[in-house]
Amino acid sequence: MVKETIVFALTSSTDLASAVCRNLNIPLGKIKVEHFADGEILVEPQDSVRGRSVFIIQSTCNPVTEHLMEILVCLDACKRASAAELNVIMPYYGYARQDRKAKPRQPITSKLVANLLQVAGANRVITFDLHAAQIQGYFDVPIDDLTAVPMLGRYFKNKNIPNEDLVVVSPDHGGVVRARRLADILDSPIAIIDKRRPKPNMVEAQNVIGDVNGKTCIIVDDICDTAGSLVAGCEILRKFGAKDIYVGITHGVFSRNAVEKIELSPIKEMVITDTIPLSDDKRDKTTKISVLSVADMIAETIEAIRNHTPVSRVYDQFG
C-alpha cells in the first residue's frame, strides 16, 4: 500500500470505512464533521493531506442532501489543504433515479450532482451499481461503477440450488442486463416481471415473461426503497406458481415501512450489501434480511488505483 494514501469517513459510512482501512492495514484518517444549529456544515481534516492521495468514503443515503453537502465541503477543505488527488467513494449515489427528463420541466439532478462533485475538486469517483449506467457519461473525470452482482452470485451459488429449479428474475424491463449478468453466473434462465408504474413509489405488476412455475426465483435489482414495487413483483411471481423467492439487492434504502412489508411478503430471504448501513432498529424488525459487505471490494479497488493496476481485476476475487 502506498504510504501517501489516506482514507476519510464521513457520517454515513463510518463502519464501512473502518472495515476498508482494516483490510488495507492503514489507520482511518481523523476528520471532524460538524452540523451547526442553522443547518450549516463544517468539515475539517485533522490529519495532514498535503501531497497525499485522499479517499473520501460516503454514501449519499438519507438524509441525501446533507450527506452530499458533507462530501462537497470535505472536497473543498482537502483541495485548499493541498491534497494531491481527491477520490470520492460513493457506494450509493443519491439522486441517481433523476437521470433523465421523464416529463417536461423536470431536472436531471444526477447530472447536477456530477457537476457539483467535479467543481468541488473530485479527481475520481467510485460507486456501486448506478441506477442508470449512462450517469457515467455525466462525468469528465474517471468514474468506476463497480457492481455487487458477482458477490451476490457467489452467495446464491453457495446455496446449491439445483440449476433446473432456478430462474433469475428482473423486476422490470430496465433491469434485464443486471439479471442476465447474474443468470450467467448461476447458469440459469431469466424471467421478467412486466409492470406499470402509475406514479412514484406505486406499481401495478401485471404479467411475467418467462416460466417461473414450480421454480426457485431470485429477483435481482439495484435499489429497494419503499419495497412496494418489490413486494408487488413477488406477489405476481407467487401467483404464477413460483416455489421459493429470494431477492438480491445492492442498495437497501428501506424508506417508510419497507422492512415491515418485506417481513410480511412471500420473500424467503433478501440479501443486501452495506453500501447503505442497515440501522439496528430496522435489523430488529426482520429475520429475512442478510447483509454482505463491500469493504473488501473497496479496499481492493483502492489498492488497484494507487498501484496503477486494472480495477477490473477486483472481480477475479469476488466473482
Protein Blocks (a to p, Z undefined) as FASTA:
>chain_A
ZZkbccdddfklmmmmmmmmmmnopacddddddddfkopacdddfbdfehiacddddddb
ddfklmmmmmmmmmmmmmmnopabdcdddfbaghklmmbcfbghiacfklmmmmmmmmno
pabdcdehifblklmmmpcbdcddddfklmmmmmmmmnopafklgccddfbfklmmmmmm
mmmmnopaddddddddfbghiacdfbdcdjfehpacddddfbdcklmmmmmmmmmmmmno
pabdcdddfblnkgajlmmmmmmmmbfbdcddfkbccdfklmmmpckbccddfklmmmmm
mmmmmnopafklmmmmmZZ
